[in-house]
Amino acid sequence: MDWRSNYKRWKNHESLDGELKRNLESLEHHTKQMEDSFYKNLEFGTGGIRGEIGPGTNRINIYTIRKAAEGLAHYIEQNGEQAKKCGVVIAYDSRFKSPEFALEVALTLGKHGIQTYLFKSLRSTPELSFALRHLNAFSGIVITASHNPAEYNGLKVYGEDGAQITLNAAKKIIAKVNEVV
């Protein structure tokens, strides 16, 4: 699908988030920015996803976060009931939309029957790592874009040992994320 088709699909979507819809309308006279927002899907890499916040398939927004969480849910399901029961710890930083994205991840995983532990306020990555091990969770997620500029955000995945996921786990999660439409 080309970027114009992606853009039209988003623009015509009846239940598109109101804020994203307004942001989308502001792109209409900025063809280059519109193309960059829709020419590809944001790629889930070895640590997760990160990118500029905004509307589009190549941006961080509620829909691309949900897609990443959906792929992770399928990966956890593939690892069995015990993995679902051990669950996922979710932390977030002070970036724009981090609390909303963290909640979206928790809701998406919860729909798959996966236990979630969502911090009530912002937490650092080391706290996530500690909580993962303390709770014997299967995985962890932190909503952050680390050192990137303020207009960025992202989702990073951690393993049960509290460290970033292994390359092998990343490949399996990437495959599951890429299966999500």
HUVENHU-V792999 format. One record per residue. N is the residue number from 1. RES is the residue in three letters. SS is DSSP state (H for helix, E for strand, - for the rest). Layout:
n & res & ss
N & RES & SS
N & RES & SS
//
This chain:
n & res & ss
1 & MET & -
2 & ASP & -
3 & TRP & H
4 & ARG & H
5 & SER & H
6 & ASN & H
7 & TYR & H
8 & LYS & H
9 & ARG & H
10 & TRP & H
11 & LYS & H
12 & ASN & -
13 & HIS & -
14 & GLU & -
15 & SER & -
16 & LEU & -
17 & ASP & -
18 & GLY & H
19 & GLU & H
20 & LEU & H
21 & LYS & H
22 & ARG & H
23 & ASN & H
24 & LEU & H
25 & GLU & H
26 & SER & H
27 & LEU & -
28 & GLU & -
29 & HIS & -
30 & HIS & -
31 & THR & H
32 & LYS & H
33 & GLN & H
34 & MET & H
35 & GLU & H
36 & ASP & H
37 & SER & H
38 & PHE & H
39 & TYR & -
40 & LYS & -
41 & ASN & -
42 & LEU & -
43 & GLU & -
44 & PHE & -
45 & GLY & -
46 & THR & -
47 & GLY & -
48 & GLY & E
49 & ILE & E
50 & ARG & E
51 & GLY & E
52 & GLU & E
53 & ILE & E
54 & GLY & -
55 & PRO & -
56 & GLY & -
57 & THR & -
58 & ASN & -
59 & ARG & -
60 & ILE & E
61 & ASN & -
62 & ILE & H
63 & TYR & H
64 & THR & H
65 & ILE & H
66 & ARG & H
67 & LYS & H
68 & ALA & H
69 & ALA & H
70 & GLU & H
71 & GLY & H
72 & LEU & H
73 & ALA & H
74 & HIS & H
75 & TYR & H
76 & ILE & H
77 & GLU & H
78 & GLN & H
79 & ASN & -
80 & GLY & -
81 & GLU & H
82 & GLN & H
83 & ALA & H
84 & LYS & H
85 & LYS & H
86 & CYS & H
87 & GLY & -
88 & VAL & E
89 & VAL & E
90 & ILE & E
91 & ALA & E
92 & TYR & E
93 & ASP & -
94 & SER & -
95 & ARG & -
96 & PHE & -
97 & LYS & -
98 & SER & H
99 & PRO & H
100 & GLU & H
101 & PHE & H
102 & ALA & H
103 & LEU & H
104 & GLU & H
105 & VAL & H
106 & ALA & H
107 & LEU & H
108 & THR & H
109 & LEU & H
110 & GLY & H
111 & LYS & -
112 & HIS & -
113 & GLY & -
114 & ILE & -
115 & GLN & -
116 & THR & E
117 & TYR & E
118 & LEU & E
119 & PHE & -
120 & LYS & -
121 & SER & -
122 & LEU & -
123 & ARG & -
124 & SER & -
125 & THR & H
126 & PRO & H
127 & GLU & H
128 & LEU & H
129 & SER & H
130 & PHE & H
131 & ALA & H
132 & LEU & H
133 & ARG & H
134 & HIS & H
135 & LEU & -
136 & ASN & -
137 & ALA & -
138 & PHE & -
139 & SER & E
140 & GLY & E
141 & ILE & E
142 & VAL & E
143 & ILE & E
144 & THR & -
145 & ALA & -
146 & SER & -
147 & HIS & -
148 & ASN & -
149 & PRO & -
150 & ALA & -
151 & GLU & -
152 & TYR & E
153 & ASN & E
154 & GLY & E
155 & LEU & E
156 & LYS & E
157 & VAL & E
158 & TYR & E
159 & GLY & E
160 & GLU & -
161 & ASP & -
162 & GLY & -
163 & ALA & -
164 & GLN & E
165 & ILE & -
166 & THR & -
167 & LEU & H
168 & ASN & H
169 & ALA & H
170 & ALA & H
171 & LYS & H
172 & LYS & H
173 & ILE & H
174 & ILE & H
175 & ALA & H
176 & LYS & H
177 & VAL & H
178 & ASN & H
179 & GLU & H
180 & VAL & -
181 & VAL & -
//
